[in-house]
Amino acid sequence: MAFEYDVAFSFMKEDEGLATQINDLLQDRYKTFLYSKAQEQLAGSDGEETFSAVFKEQARTVAVLLRPGWGQTPWTRIEETAINTGSLKF
């Protein structure tokens, strides 16, 4: 199975700095998806549909930076649902 991304990151805004640091360490060896670095790709698209596709079927691995409240914000809820309905399960 071919994947668009090796690693997609799901996190709350409080963890964006940490997610960016991890992403920066991996991006030379793996194709990564980090929302804040994918703005061009997401521009003009349906954000919910795009996020769902990434976390449901396009990422080989999803790295969740888990903290209380993850899965309860509008975006992390979309990501959690996509993870749980895709080939990966949380």
PyMOL Python script that loads the backbone (N, CA, C, O; Angstrom):
from pymol import cmd

cmd.read_pdbstr("""\
ATOM      1  N   MET A   1       0.843  -1.186   0.000  1.00  0.00           N
ATOM      2  CA  MET A   1       0.000   0.000   0.000  1.00  0.00           C
ATOM      3  C   MET A   1       0.892   1.254   0.000  1.00  0.00           C
ATOM      4  O   MET A   1       1.799   1.383   0.822  1.00  0.00           O
ATOM      5  N   ALA A   2       0.626   2.138  -0.900  1.00  0.00           N
ATOM      6  CA  ALA A   2       1.398   3.380  -0.989  1.00  0.00           C
ATOM      7  C   ALA A   2       0.744   4.465  -0.131  1.00  0.00           C
ATOM      8  O   ALA A   2      -0.470   4.660  -0.176  1.00  0.00           O
ATOM      9  N   PHE A   3       1.555   5.152   0.634  1.00  0.00           N
ATOM     10  CA  PHE A   3       1.078   6.223   1.497  1.00  0.00           C
ATOM     11  C   PHE A   3       1.651   7.556   1.031  1.00  0.00           C
ATOM     12  O   PHE A   3       2.786   7.624   0.559  1.00  0.00           O
ATOM     13  N   GLU A   4       0.871   8.595   1.165  1.00  0.00           N
ATOM     14  CA  GLU A   4       1.324   9.946   0.842  1.00  0.00           C
ATOM     15  C   GLU A   4       2.335  10.444   1.881  1.00  0.00           C
ATOM     16  O   GLU A   4       3.287  11.149   1.546  1.00  0.00           O
ATOM     17  N   TYR A   5       2.114  10.066   3.148  1.00  0.00           N
ATOM     18  CA  TYR A   5       2.961  10.523   4.250  1.00  0.00           C
ATOM     19  C   TYR A   5       3.439   9.334   5.075  1.00  0.00           C
ATOM     20  O   TYR A   5       2.708   8.362   5.261  1.00  0.00           O
ATOM     21  N   ASP A   6       4.662   9.421   5.563  1.00  0.00           N
ATOM     22  CA  ASP A   6       5.164   8.418   6.498  1.00  0.00           C
ATOM     23  C   ASP A   6       4.645   8.696   7.900  1.00  0.00           C
ATOM     24  O   ASP A   6       4.295   7.774   8.637  1.00  0.00           O
ATOM     25  N   VAL A   7       4.598   9.978   8.264  1.00  0.00           N
ATOM     26  CA  VAL A   7       4.148  10.378   9.605  1.00  0.00           C
ATOM     27  C   VAL A   7       3.272  11.626   9.496  1.00  0.00           C
ATOM     28  O   VAL A   7       3.645  12.601   8.844  1.00  0.00           O
ATOM     29  N   ALA A   8       2.108  11.585  10.138  1.00  0.00           N
ATOM     30  CA  ALA A   8       1.249  12.763  10.274  1.00  0.00           C
ATOM     31  C   ALA A   8       1.131  13.063  11.764  1.00  0.00           C
ATOM     32  O   ALA A   8       0.962  12.157  12.580  1.00  0.00           O
ATOM     33  N   PHE A   9       1.220  14.320  12.100  1.00  0.00           N
ATOM     34  CA  PHE A   9       1.178  14.733  13.501  1.00  0.00           C
ATOM     35  C   PHE A   9      -0.193  15.305  13.859  1.00  0.00           C
ATOM     36  O   PHE A   9      -0.738  16.140  13.138  1.00  0.00           O
ATOM     37  N   SER A  10      -0.734  14.846  14.975  1.00  0.00           N
ATOM     38  CA  SER A  10      -1.976  15.385  15.525  1.00  0.00           C
ATOM     39  C   SER A  10      -1.652  15.926  16.905  1.00  0.00           C
ATOM     40  O   SER A  10      -1.069  15.236  17.741  1.00  0.00           O
ATOM     41  N   PHE A  11      -2.041  17.180  17.129  1.00  0.00           N
ATOM     42  CA  PHE A  11      -1.672  17.821  18.392  1.00  0.00           C
ATOM     43  C   PHE A  11      -2.581  19.012  18.644  1.00  0.00           C
ATOM     44  O   PHE A  11      -3.264  19.503  17.745  1.00  0.00           O
ATOM     45  N   MET A  12      -2.572  19.451  19.867  1.00  0.00           N
ATOM     46  CA  MET A  12      -3.289  20.672  20.241  1.00  0.00           C
ATOM     47  C   MET A  12      -2.336  21.851  20.081  1.00  0.00           C
ATOM     48  O   MET A  12      -1.119  21.672  20.029  1.00  0.00           O
ATOM     49  N   LYS A  13      -2.890  23.049  20.004  1.00  0.00           N
ATOM     50  CA  LYS A  13      -2.062  24.238  19.733  1.00  0.00           C
ATOM     51  C   LYS A  13      -0.949  24.414  20.756  1.00  0.00           C
ATOM     52  O   LYS A  13       0.100  24.970  20.433  1.00  0.00           O
ATOM     53  N   GLU A  14      -1.159  23.953  21.978  1.00  0.00           N
ATOM     54  CA  GLU A  14      -0.129  24.081  23.011  1.00  0.00           C
ATOM     55  C   GLU A  14       1.119  23.261  22.682  1.00  0.00           C
ATOM     56  O   GLU A  14       2.202  23.539  23.198  1.00  0.00           O
ATOM     57  N   ASP A  15       0.966  22.254  21.826  1.00  0.00           N
ATOM     58  CA  ASP A  15       2.072  21.368  21.494  1.00  0.00           C
ATOM     59  C   ASP A  15       2.644  21.609  20.103  1.00  0.00           C
ATOM     60  O   ASP A  15       3.438  20.807  19.611  1.00  0.00           O
ATOM     61  N   GLU A  16       2.250  22.701  19.470  1.00  0.00           N
ATOM     62  CA  GLU A  16       2.732  22.966  18.117  1.00  0.00           C
ATOM     63  C   GLU A  16       4.252  23.101  18.065  1.00  0.00           C
ATOM     64  O   GLU A  16       4.877  22.615  17.122  1.00  0.00           O
ATOM     65  N   GLY A  17       4.850  23.740  19.045  1.00  0.00           N
ATOM     66  CA  GLY A  17       6.310  23.885  19.068  1.00  0.00           C
ATOM     67  C   GLY A  17       7.014  22.539  19.130  1.00  0.00           C
ATOM     68  O   GLY A  17       7.982  22.307  18.407  1.00  0.00           O
ATOM     69  N   LEU A  18       6.531  21.652  19.991  1.00  0.00           N
ATOM     70  CA  LEU A  18       7.123  20.317  20.103  1.00  0.00           C
ATOM     71  C   LEU A  18       6.906  19.524  18.820  1.00  0.00           C
ATOM     72  O   LEU A  18       7.828  18.866  18.338  1.00  0.00           O
ATOM     73  N   ALA A  19       5.705  19.578  18.264  1.00  0.00           N
ATOM     74  CA  ALA A  19       5.419  18.875  17.008  1.00  0.00           C
ATOM     75  C   ALA A  19       6.331  19.377  15.892  1.00  0.00           C
ATOM     76  O   ALA A  19       6.819  18.586  15.085  1.00  0.00           O
ATOM     77  N   THR A  20       6.559  20.670  15.845  1.00  0.00           N
ATOM     78  CA  THR A  20       7.430  21.253  14.829  1.00  0.00           C
ATOM     79  C   THR A  20       8.869  20.774  15.005  1.00  0.00           C
ATOM     80  O   THR A  20       9.546  20.464  14.025  1.00  0.00           O
ATOM     81  N   GLN A  21       9.332  20.713  16.241  1.00  0.00           N
ATOM     82  CA  GLN A  21      10.694  20.227  16.502  1.00  0.00           C
ATOM     83  C   GLN A  21      10.865  18.783  16.048  1.00  0.00           C
ATOM     84  O   GLN A  21      11.856  18.445  15.400  1.00  0.00           O
ATOM     85  N   ILE A  22       9.904  17.933  16.388  1.00  0.00           N
ATOM     86  CA  ILE A  22       9.969  16.520  15.983  1.00  0.00           C
ATOM     87  C   ILE A  22       9.903  16.414  14.466  1.00  0.00           C
ATOM     88  O   ILE A  22      10.673  15.675  13.853  1.00  0.00           O
ATOM     89  N   ASN A  23       8.974  17.158  13.864  1.00  0.00           N
ATOM     90  CA  ASN A  23       8.839  17.163  12.409  1.00  0.00           C
ATOM     91  C   ASN A  23      10.154  17.564  11.742  1.00  0.00           C
ATOM     92  O   ASN A  23      10.586  16.927  10.781  1.00  0.00           O
ATOM     93  N   ASP A  24      10.783  18.609  12.249  1.00  0.00           N
ATOM     94  CA  ASP A  24      12.028  19.093  11.657  1.00  0.00           C
ATOM     95  C   ASP A  24      13.140  18.055  11.734  1.00  0.00           C
ATOM     96  O   ASP A  24      14.000  18.003  10.855  1.00  0.00           O
ATOM     97  N   LEU A  25      13.132  17.234  12.769  1.00  0.00           N
ATOM     98  CA  LEU A  25      14.128  16.173  12.906  1.00  0.00           C
ATOM     99  C   LEU A  25      13.873  15.020  11.928  1.00  0.00           C
ATOM    100  O   LEU A  25      14.809  14.336  11.514  1.00  0.00           O
ATOM    101  N   LEU A  26      12.625  14.811  11.569  1.00  0.00           N
ATOM    102  CA  LEU A  26      12.255  13.673  10.717  1.00  0.00           C
ATOM    103  C   LEU A  26      12.144  13.992   9.231  1.00  0.00           C
ATOM    104  O   LEU A  26      12.308  13.098   8.401  1.00  0.00           O
ATOM    105  N   GLN A  27      11.873  15.231   8.880  1.00  0.00           N
ATOM    106  CA  GLN A  27      11.474  15.554   7.505  1.00  0.00           C
ATOM    107  C   GLN A  27      12.550  15.284   6.449  1.00  0.00           C
ATOM    108  O   GLN A  27      12.221  15.168   5.269  1.00  0.00           O
ATOM    109  N   ASP A  28      13.809  15.182   6.834  1.00  0.00           N
ATOM    110  CA  ASP A  28      14.844  14.851   5.853  1.00  0.00           C
ATOM    111  C   ASP A  28      14.832  13.371   5.478  1.00  0.00           C
ATOM    112  O   ASP A  28      15.315  13.001   4.408  1.00  0.00           O
ATOM    113  N   ARG A  29      14.283  12.523   6.348  1.00  0.00           N
ATOM    114  CA  ARG A  29      14.263  11.081   6.105  1.00  0.00           C
ATOM    115  C   ARG A  29      12.884  10.537   5.786  1.00  0.00           C
ATOM    116  O   ARG A  29      12.759   9.480   5.168  1.00  0.00           O
ATOM    117  N   TYR A  30      11.836  11.258   6.207  1.00  0.00           N
ATOM    118  CA  TYR A  30      10.460  10.793   6.032  1.00  0.00           C
ATOM    119  C   TYR A  30       9.602  11.922   5.497  1.00  0.00           C
ATOM    120  O   TYR A  30       9.884  13.097   5.733  1.00  0.00           O
ATOM    121  N   LYS A  31       8.558  11.559   4.776  1.00  0.00           N
ATOM    122  CA  LYS A  31       7.597  12.559   4.321  1.00  0.00           C
ATOM    123  C   LYS A  31       6.594  12.762   5.458  1.00  0.00           C
ATOM    124  O   LYS A  31       5.908  11.828   5.873  1.00  0.00           O
ATOM    125  N   THR A  32       6.525  13.979   5.945  1.00  0.00           N
ATOM    126  CA  THR A  32       5.703  14.268   7.117  1.00  0.00           C
ATOM    127  C   THR A  32       4.560  15.213   6.778  1.00  0.00           C
ATOM    128  O   THR A  32       4.620  15.974   5.812  1.00  0.00           O
ATOM    129  N   PHE A  33       3.515  15.142   7.600  1.00  0.00           N
ATOM    130  CA  PHE A  33       2.399  16.077   7.497  1.00  0.00           C
ATOM    131  C   PHE A  33       2.258  16.778   8.833  1.00  0.00           C
ATOM    132  O   PHE A  33       2.003  16.156   9.864  1.00  0.00           O
ATOM    133  N   LEU A  34       2.431  18.079   8.788  1.00  0.00           N
ATOM    134  CA  LEU A  34       2.258  18.940   9.952  1.00  0.00           C
ATOM    135  C   LEU A  34       1.400  20.101   9.468  1.00  0.00           C
ATOM    136  O   LEU A  34       1.802  20.850   8.578  1.00  0.00           O
ATOM    137  N   TYR A  35       0.230  20.246  10.051  1.00  0.00           N
ATOM    138  CA  TYR A  35      -0.737  21.244   9.580  1.00  0.00           C
ATOM    139  C   TYR A  35      -0.102  22.601   9.316  1.00  0.00           C
ATOM    140  O   TYR A  35      -0.315  23.195   8.259  1.00  0.00           O
ATOM    141  N   SER A  36       0.670  23.089  10.265  1.00  0.00           N
ATOM    142  CA  SER A  36       1.223  24.434  10.136  1.00  0.00           C
ATOM    143  C   SER A  36       2.238  24.550   9.004  1.00  0.00           C
ATOM    144  O   SER A  36       2.521  25.658   8.548  1.00  0.00           O
ATOM    145  N   LYS A  37       2.787  23.439   8.544  1.00  0.00           N
ATOM    146  CA  LYS A  37       3.738  23.465   7.431  1.00  0.00           C
ATOM    147  C   LYS A  37       3.071  23.069   6.115  1.00  0.00           C
ATOM    148  O   LYS A  37       3.733  23.036   5.078  1.00  0.00           O
ATOM    149  N   ALA A  38       1.788  22.771   6.139  1.00  0.00           N
ATOM    150  CA  ALA A  38       1.073  22.321   4.935  1.00  0.00           C
ATOM    151  C   ALA A  38       0.047  23.342   4.472  1.00  0.00           C
ATOM    152  O   ALA A  38      -0.909  22.991   3.781  1.00  0.00           O
ATOM    153  N   GLN A  39       0.234  24.591   4.840  1.00  0.00           N
ATOM    154  CA  GLN A  39      -0.749  25.630   4.506  1.00  0.00           C
ATOM    155  C   GLN A  39      -0.999  25.742   3.007  1.00  0.00           C
ATOM    156  O   GLN A  39      -2.146  25.881   2.584  1.00  0.00           O
ATOM    157  N   GLU A  40       0.063  25.685   2.194  1.00  0.00           N
ATOM    158  CA  GLU A  40      -0.110  25.799   0.749  1.00  0.00           C
ATOM    159  C   GLU A  40      -0.972  24.664   0.211  1.00  0.00           C
ATOM    160  O   GLU A  40      -1.840  24.873  -0.636  1.00  0.00           O
ATOM    161  N   GLN A  41      -0.721  23.475   0.710  1.00  0.00           N
ATOM    162  CA  GLN A  41      -1.467  22.295   0.270  1.00  0.00           C
ATOM    163  C   GLN A  41      -2.935  22.396   0.675  1.00  0.00           C
ATOM    164  O   GLN A  41      -3.812  21.933  -0.053  1.00  0.00           O
ATOM    165  N   LEU A  42      -3.205  22.993   1.820  1.00  0.00           N
ATOM    166  CA  LEU A  42      -4.563  23.057   2.340  1.00  0.00           C
ATOM    167  C   LEU A  42      -5.357  24.245   1.808  1.00  0.00           C
ATOM    168  O   LEU A  42      -6.587  24.248   1.865  1.00  0.00           O
ATOM    169  N   ALA A  43      -4.662  25.247   1.295  1.00  0.00           N
ATOM    170  CA  ALA A  43      -5.337  26.455   0.806  1.00  0.00           C
ATOM    171  C   ALA A  43      -6.317  26.099  -0.305  1.00  0.00           C
ATOM    172  O   ALA A  43      -5.975  25.402  -1.260  1.00  0.00           O
ATOM    173  N   GLY A  44      -7.524  26.585  -0.158  1.00  0.00           N
ATOM    174  CA  GLY A  44      -8.545  26.361  -1.164  1.00  0.00           C
ATOM    175  C   GLY A  44      -9.211  25.003  -1.092  1.00  0.00           C
ATOM    176  O   GLY A  44     -10.050  24.685  -1.936  1.00  0.00           O
ATOM    177  N   SER A  45      -8.858  24.194  -0.104  1.00  0.00           N
ATOM    178  CA  SER A  45      -9.492  22.882   0.029  1.00  0.00           C
ATOM    179  C   SER A  45     -10.448  22.890   1.216  1.00  0.00           C
ATOM    180  O   SER A  45     -10.418  23.795   2.050  1.00  0.00           O
ATOM    181  N   ASP A  46     -11.277  21.887   1.276  1.00  0.00           N
ATOM    182  CA  ASP A  46     -12.165  21.701   2.417  1.00  0.00           C
ATOM    183  C   ASP A  46     -11.312  21.132   3.542  1.00  0.00           C
ATOM    184  O   ASP A  46     -10.921  19.966   3.487  1.00  0.00           O
ATOM    185  N   GLY A  47     -11.016  21.935   4.561  1.00  0.00           N
ATOM    186  CA  GLY A  47     -10.126  21.525   5.637  1.00  0.00           C
ATOM    187  C   GLY A  47     -10.532  20.224   6.298  1.00  0.00           C
ATOM    188  O   GLY A  47      -9.685  19.370   6.559  1.00  0.00           O
ATOM    189  N   GLU A  48     -11.806  20.063   6.570  1.00  0.00           N
ATOM    190  CA  GLU A  48     -12.268  18.839   7.232  1.00  0.00           C
ATOM    191  C   GLU A  48     -12.029  17.623   6.342  1.00  0.00           C
ATOM    192  O   GLU A  48     -11.572  16.584   6.819  1.00  0.00           O
ATOM    193  N   GLU A  49     -12.329  17.745   5.084  1.00  0.00           N
ATOM    194  CA  GLU A  49     -12.137  16.632   4.149  1.00  0.00           C
ATOM    195  C   GLU A  49     -10.651  16.298   3.992  1.00  0.00           C
ATOM    196  O   GLU A  49     -10.269  15.128   3.978  1.00  0.00           O
ATOM    197  N   THR A  50      -9.827  17.325   3.875  1.00  0.00           N
ATOM    198  CA  THR A  50      -8.390  17.127   3.720  1.00  0.00           C
ATOM    199  C   THR A  50      -7.797  16.478   4.960  1.00  0.00           C
ATOM    200  O   THR A  50      -7.036  15.517   4.849  1.00  0.00           O
ATOM    201  N   PHE A  51      -8.133  16.985   6.132  1.00  0.00           N
ATOM    202  CA  PHE A  51      -7.631  16.399   7.373  1.00  0.00           C
ATOM    203  C   PHE A  51      -8.082  14.949   7.506  1.00  0.00           C
ATOM    204  O   PHE A  51      -7.285  14.079   7.858  1.00  0.00           O
ATOM    205  N   SER A  52      -9.327  14.694   7.233  1.00  0.00           N
ATOM    206  CA  SER A  52      -9.834  13.331   7.339  1.00  0.00           C
ATOM    207  C   SER A  52      -9.051  12.384   6.450  1.00  0.00           C
ATOM    208  O   SER A  52      -8.674  11.291   6.874  1.00  0.00           O
ATOM    209  N   ALA A  53      -8.806  12.803   5.216  1.00  0.00           N
ATOM    210  CA  ALA A  53      -8.079  11.945   4.280  1.00  0.00           C
ATOM    211  C   ALA A  53      -6.663  11.664   4.770  1.00  0.00           C
ATOM    212  O   ALA A  53      -6.194  10.528   4.691  1.00  0.00           O
ATOM    213  N   VAL A  54      -5.982  12.682   5.272  1.00  0.00           N
ATOM    214  CA  VAL A  54      -4.609  12.488   5.755  1.00  0.00           C
ATOM    215  C   VAL A  54      -4.590  11.477   6.891  1.00  0.00           C
ATOM    216  O   VAL A  54      -3.820  10.518   6.856  1.00  0.00           O
ATOM    217  N   PHE A  55      -5.418  11.680   7.882  1.00  0.00           N
ATOM    218  CA  PHE A  55      -5.373  10.834   9.075  1.00  0.00           C
ATOM    219  C   PHE A  55      -6.093   9.502   8.897  1.00  0.00           C
ATOM    220  O   PHE A  55      -5.848   8.561   9.651  1.00  0.00           O
ATOM    221  N   LYS A  56      -6.962   9.417   7.927  1.00  0.00           N
ATOM    222  CA  LYS A  56      -7.717   8.183   7.704  1.00  0.00           C
ATOM    223  C   LYS A  56      -6.980   7.223   6.781  1.00  0.00           C
ATOM    224  O   LYS A  56      -6.970   6.017   7.025  1.00  0.00           O
ATOM    225  N   GLU A  57      -6.360   7.749   5.717  1.00  0.00           N
ATOM    226  CA  GLU A  57      -5.822   6.837   4.720  1.00  0.00           C
ATOM    227  C   GLU A  57      -4.475   7.223   4.113  1.00  0.00           C
ATOM    228  O   GLU A  57      -3.814   6.372   3.519  1.00  0.00           O
ATOM    229  N   GLN A  58      -4.052   8.465   4.243  1.00  0.00           N
ATOM    230  CA  GLN A  58      -2.834   8.881   3.547  1.00  0.00           C
ATOM    231  C   GLN A  58      -1.565   8.753   4.384  1.00  0.00           C
ATOM    232  O   GLN A  58      -0.464   8.805   3.835  1.00  0.00           O
ATOM    233  N   ALA A  59      -1.692   8.588   5.690  1.00  0.00           N
ATOM    234  CA  ALA A  59      -0.509   8.501   6.561  1.00  0.00           C
ATOM    235  C   ALA A  59      -0.259   7.064   7.005  1.00  0.00           C
ATOM    236  O   ALA A  59      -1.166   6.364   7.457  1.00  0.00           O
ATOM    237  N   ARG A  60       0.988   6.649   6.863  1.00  0.00           N
ATOM    238  CA  ARG A  60       1.386   5.313   7.327  1.00  0.00           C
ATOM    239  C   ARG A  60       1.324   5.246   8.858  1.00  0.00           C
ATOM    240  O   ARG A  60       0.902   4.242   9.432  1.00  0.00           O
ATOM    241  N   THR A  61       1.753   6.337   9.505  1.00  0.00           N
ATOM    242  CA  THR A  61       1.803   6.424  10.965  1.00  0.00           C
ATOM    243  C   THR A  61       1.262   7.774  11.398  1.00  0.00           C
ATOM    244  O   THR A  61       1.516   8.791  10.753  1.00  0.00           O
ATOM    245  N   VAL A  62       0.515   7.779  12.495  1.00  0.00           N
ATOM    246  CA  VAL A  62       0.046   9.039  13.074  1.00  0.00           C
ATOM    247  C   VAL A  62       0.676   9.174  14.453  1.00  0.00           C
ATOM    248  O   VAL A  62       0.559   8.284  15.295  1.00  0.00           O
ATOM    249  N   ALA A  63       1.339  10.291  14.667  1.00  0.00           N
ATOM    250  CA  ALA A  63       1.921  10.596  15.969  1.00  0.00           C
ATOM    251  C   ALA A  63       0.987  11.576  16.669  1.00  0.00           C
ATOM    252  O   ALA A  63       0.825  12.715  16.233  1.00  0.00           O
ATOM    253  N   VAL A  64       0.380  11.123  17.754  1.00  0.00           N
ATOM    254  CA  VAL A  64      -0.540  11.961  18.522  1.00  0.00           C
ATOM    255  C   VAL A  64       0.209  12.467  19.747  1.00  0.00           C
ATOM    256  O   VAL A  64       0.709  11.680  20.551  1.00  0.00           O
ATOM    257  N   LEU A  65       0.281  13.783  19.880  1.00  0.00           N
ATOM    258  CA  LEU A  65       0.851  14.374  21.090  1.00  0.00           C
ATOM    259  C   LEU A  65      -0.325  14.559  22.044  1.00  0.00           C
ATOM    260  O   LEU A  65      -1.019  15.576  22.033  1.00  0.00           O
ATOM    261  N   LEU A  66      -0.513  13.554  22.849  1.00  0.00           N
ATOM    262  CA  LEU A  66      -1.710  13.442  23.679  1.00  0.00           C
ATOM    263  C   LEU A  66      -1.613  14.281  24.944  1.00  0.00           C
ATOM    264  O   LEU A  66      -0.597  14.276  25.640  1.00  0.00           O
ATOM    265  N   ARG A  67      -2.672  14.987  25.221  1.00  0.00           N
ATOM    266  CA  ARG A  67      -2.818  15.757  26.462  1.00  0.00           C
ATOM    267  C   ARG A  67      -4.314  15.855  26.729  1.00  0.00           C
ATOM    268  O   ARG A  67      -5.115  15.640  25.819  1.00  0.00           O
ATOM    269  N   PRO A  68      -4.704  16.174  27.952  1.00  0.00           N
ATOM    270  CA  PRO A  68      -6.135  16.344  28.228  1.00  0.00           C
ATOM    271  C   PRO A  68      -6.742  17.355  27.258  1.00  0.00           C
ATOM    272  O   PRO A  68      -6.183  18.428  27.035  1.00  0.00           O
ATOM    273  N   GLY A  69      -7.873  17.007  26.696  1.00  0.00           N
ATOM    274  CA  GLY A  69      -8.557  17.876  25.750  1.00  0.00           C
ATOM    275  C   GLY A  69      -8.348  17.478  24.304  1.00  0.00           C
ATOM    276  O   GLY A  69      -9.090  17.918  23.426  1.00  0.00           O
ATOM    277  N   TRP A  70      -7.318  16.629  24.038  1.00  0.00           N
ATOM    278  CA  TRP A  70      -7.124  16.177  22.664  1.00  0.00           C
ATOM    279  C   TRP A  70      -8.350  15.352  22.268  1.00  0.00           C
ATOM    280  O   TRP A  70      -8.842  14.536  23.048  1.00  0.00           O
ATOM    281  N   GLY A  71      -8.822  15.571  21.076  1.00  0.00           N
ATOM    282  CA  GLY A  71     -10.025  14.895  20.601  1.00  0.00           C
ATOM    283  C   GLY A  71     -11.291  15.670  20.915  1.00  0.00           C
ATOM    284  O   GLY A  71     -12.383  15.266  20.515  1.00  0.00           O
ATOM    285  N   GLN A  72     -11.155  16.777  21.626  1.00  0.00           N
ATOM    286  CA  GLN A  72     -12.321  17.578  21.996  1.00  0.00           C
ATOM    287  C   GLN A  72     -12.342  18.941  21.313  1.00  0.00           C
ATOM    288  O   GLN A  72     -13.347  19.650  21.378  1.00  0.00           O
ATOM    289  N   THR A  73     -11.244  19.314  20.660  1.00  0.00           N
ATOM    290  CA  THR A  73     -11.244  20.556  19.888  1.00  0.00           C
ATOM    291  C   THR A  73     -11.803  20.246  18.501  1.00  0.00           C
ATOM    292  O   THR A  73     -11.810  19.084  18.094  1.00  0.00           O
ATOM    293  N   PRO A  74     -12.262  21.237  17.781  1.00  0.00           N
ATOM    294  CA  PRO A  74     -12.829  20.941  16.447  1.00  0.00           C
ATOM    295  C   PRO A  74     -11.885  20.149  15.539  1.00  0.00           C
ATOM    296  O   PRO A  74     -12.319  19.184  14.908  1.00  0.00           O
ATOM    297  N   TRP A  75     -10.613  20.529  15.457  1.00  0.00           N
ATOM    298  CA  TRP A  75      -9.701  19.835  14.554  1.00  0.00           C
ATOM    299  C   TRP A  75      -9.247  18.499  15.095  1.00  0.00           C
ATOM    300  O   TRP A  75      -9.195  17.526  14.344  1.00  0.00           O
ATOM    301  N   THR A  76      -8.914  18.415  16.385  1.00  0.00           N
ATOM    302  CA  THR A  76      -8.468  17.114  16.898  1.00  0.00           C
ATOM    303  C   THR A  76      -9.621  16.120  16.930  1.00  0.00           C
ATOM    304  O   THR A  76      -9.391  14.912  16.870  1.00  0.00           O
ATOM    305  N   ARG A  77     -10.847  16.600  17.023  1.00  0.00           N
ATOM    306  CA  ARG A  77     -12.006  15.702  16.946  1.00  0.00           C
ATOM    307  C   ARG A  77     -12.091  15.087  15.545  1.00  0.00           C
ATOM    308  O   ARG A  77     -12.346  13.892  15.400  1.00  0.00           O
ATOM    309  N   ILE A  78     -11.877  15.911  14.523  1.00  0.00           N
ATOM    310  CA  ILE A  78     -11.871  15.418  13.140  1.00  0.00           C
ATOM    311  C   ILE A  78     -10.747  14.398  12.956  1.00  0.00           C
ATOM    312  O   ILE A  78     -10.948  13.345  12.352  1.00  0.00           O
ATOM    313  N   GLU A  79      -9.585  14.713  13.473  1.00  0.00           N
ATOM    314  CA  GLU A  79      -8.438  13.814  13.352  1.00  0.00           C
ATOM    315  C   GLU A  79      -8.692  12.502  14.083  1.00  0.00           C
ATOM    316  O   GLU A  79      -8.413  11.432  13.542  1.00  0.00           O
ATOM    317  N   GLU A  80      -9.213  12.567  15.296  1.00  0.00           N
ATOM    318  CA  GLU A  80      -9.495  11.355  16.065  1.00  0.00           C
ATOM    319  C   GLU A  80     -10.510  10.476  15.335  1.00  0.00           C
ATOM    320  O   GLU A  80     -10.330   9.262  15.248  1.00  0.00           O
ATOM    321  N   THR A  81     -11.562  11.076  14.819  1.00  0.00           N
ATOM    322  CA  THR A  81     -12.578  10.311  14.089  1.00  0.00           C
ATOM    323  C   THR A  81     -11.954   9.649  12.865  1.00  0.00           C
ATOM    324  O   THR A  81     -12.212   8.475  12.598  1.00  0.00           O
ATOM    325  N   ALA A  82     -11.145  10.383  12.128  1.00  0.00           N
ATOM    326  CA  ALA A  82     -10.499   9.825  10.936  1.00  0.00           C
ATOM    327  C   ALA A  82      -9.566   8.672  11.305  1.00  0.00           C
ATOM    328  O   ALA A  82      -9.544   7.648  10.623  1.00  0.00           O
ATOM    329  N   ILE A  83      -8.804   8.836  12.372  1.00  0.00           N
ATOM    330  CA  ILE A  83      -7.898   7.772  12.815  1.00  0.00           C
ATOM    331  C   ILE A  83      -8.699   6.526  13.159  1.00  0.00           C
ATOM    332  O   ILE A  83      -8.333   5.421  12.758  1.00  0.00           O
ATOM    333  N   ASN A  84      -9.779   6.695  13.895  1.00  0.00           N
ATOM    334  CA  ASN A  84     -10.569   5.548  14.340  1.00  0.00           C
ATOM    335  C   ASN A  84     -11.382   4.887  13.240  1.00  0.00           C
ATOM    336  O   ASN A  84     -11.767   3.727  13.383  1.00  0.00           O
ATOM    337  N   THR A  85     -11.653   5.585  12.153  1.00  0.00           N
ATOM    338  CA  THR A  85     -12.416   4.977  11.062  1.00  0.00           C
ATOM    339  C   THR A  85     -11.511   4.534   9.921  1.00  0.00           C
ATOM    340  O   THR A  85     -11.974   3.880   8.986  1.00  0.00           O
ATOM    341  N   GLY A  86     -10.242   4.877   9.980  1.00  0.00           N
ATOM    342  CA  GLY A  86      -9.295   4.501   8.933  1.00  0.00           C
ATOM    343  C   GLY A  86      -8.640   3.174   9.235  1.00  0.00           C
ATOM    344  O   GLY A  86      -9.126   2.386  10.046  1.00  0.00           O
ATOM    345  N   SER A  87      -7.517   2.943   8.560  1.00  0.00           N
ATOM    346  CA  SER A  87      -6.805   1.681   8.727  1.00  0.00           C
ATOM    347  C   SER A  87      -6.058   1.624  10.049  1.00  0.00           C
ATOM    348  O   SER A  87      -5.717   0.540  10.520  1.00  0.00           O
ATOM    349  N   LEU A  88      -5.801   2.774  10.652  1.00  0.00           N
ATOM    350  CA  LEU A  88      -5.170   2.826  11.970  1.00  0.00           C
ATOM    351  C   LEU A  88      -6.248   2.988  13.025  1.00  0.00           C
ATOM    352  O   LEU A  88      -7.300   3.563  12.745  1.00  0.00           O
ATOM    353  N   LYS A  89      -6.015   2.507  14.199  1.00  0.00           N
ATOM    354  CA  LYS A  89      -6.983   2.667  15.304  1.00  0.00           C
ATOM    355  C   LYS A  89      -6.267   3.293  16.486  1.00  0.00           C
ATOM    356  O   LYS A  89      -5.114   2.972  16.772  1.00  0.00           O
ATOM    357  N   PHE A  90      -6.968   4.195  17.172  1.00  0.00           N
ATOM    358  CA  PHE A  90      -6.393   4.849  18.348  1.00  0.00           C
ATOM    359  C   PHE A  90      -6.897   4.157  19.581  1.00  0.00           C
ATOM    360  O   PHE A  90      -6.540   4.543  20.694  1.00  0.00           O
TER     361      PHE A  90
END
""", "prot")
cmd.dss("prot")
cmd.show_as("cartoon", "prot")
cmd.util.cbc("prot")
cmd.orient("prot")
